Amino acid sequence: MHLLSREESGLRCLLQVALAEASGRPVPIARIAAAEGLSDVYAAKLMRQLRLAGLVASVRGAQGGYRLSRPADAISVWDAIHALDESYLPGSTCDCEPEDRIDCRRTTSCAVTSLWRRLGNDIRASLEAVSLSDLCEGSLERPDRVELPVARVVDLAAAGSQGSVAAAAIPTRPGPSEAVGPGETAR
């Protein structure tokens, strides 16, 4: 259960088509490939898989290319990933044949299998909840912001300091060169 570069590249190609939908013209393979840094041959292979899955339609001719086969809000990320790799979330992780399960000695693996199946269902539900339209609009929740230490600016003139420097940056935490090691005293 991991996203291969094929699935990510295919999803990015599909997004290029979705982003160009407003123009009303099909997107040529060369433009898709150039935008994603892929070879024309590889982009064409990915777009063929997406076409066979019914996510895009191809338009032949000099002004041809690809367009979405349905609105961007009706195509989920799961649709794209599943089109590019049908085995992304396998239906079963048990390699026992049904007739052998009666005598199966790995009873604990069935409990573990149910865990993987549950996680797979959660992943699939999450991917089904995100549409191409969501990705194009950038409307997904952003991860929590990471707060980094920021330098405070202190007005030295207001603090009673004399000199030509009116302000200085004082880090809120010591940097690596200022760190005090064991047995040392701060300067």
Residue pairs with C-beta under 8 A, 6 or more apart in sequence:
1 88
1 89
1 116
1 119
1 120
1 123
3 81
3 88
4 85
6 46
6 84
6 85
7 80
7 81
7 84
7 85
7 88
9 36
9 38
9 42
9 46
10 46
10 49
10 50
10 80
10 81
10 83
10 84
11 77
11 80
11 81
11 84
12 36
13 32
13 36
13 38
13 43
13 46
13 47
13 50
14 50
14 55
14 56
14 75
14 80
14 132
15 132
15 135
15 136
16 27
16 31
16 32
16 35
16 36
17 27
17 32
17 56
17 66
17 67
17 68
18 68
18 72
18 75
18 132
18 133
18 135
18 136
19 136
20 27
20 67
21 67
21 68
21 72
25 63
25 65
26 58
26 59
26 63
26 64
26 65
26 66
26 67
27 65
27 66
27 67
28 64
28 65
29 40
29 43
29 44
29 47
29 65
29 66
30 40
31 65
32 38
32 43
32 47
32 65
32 66
33 39
33 40
33 42
33 43
33 44
36 43
38 46
46 84
47 56
47 58
47 66
49 83
49 84
50 56
50 66
50 80
50 83
50 84
51 57
51 58
51 66
52 83
53 79
53 82
53 83
54 69
55 68
55 69
55 70
55 75
55 79
55 80
55 83
56 66
56 67
56 68
56 69
57 66
57 67
57 68
57 69
58 64
58 65
58 66
59 65
59 66
59 67
68 75
68 132
71 133
72 131
72 132
72 133
72 136
73 131
73 132
73 133
73 134
74 131
75 131
75 132
76 127
76 128
76 129
76 130
76 131
76 132
77 127
77 128
77 130
77 131
77 132
77 135
78 124
78 127
78 128
80 132
81 88
81 127
82 88
89 120
89 123
89 124
90 120
92 113
92 117
93 113
93 116
93 117
94 101
94 109
94 110
94 113
96 104
96 106
104 110
130 140
134 140
149 171
149 172
149 173
150 172
151 169
151 170
151 171
151 172
152 169
152 170
152 171
152 172
153 167
153 168
153 169
153 170
154 167
154 168
154 170
155 166
155 167
156 163
156 165
156 166
156 167
156 168
157 166
157 167
171 178
174 180
180 186
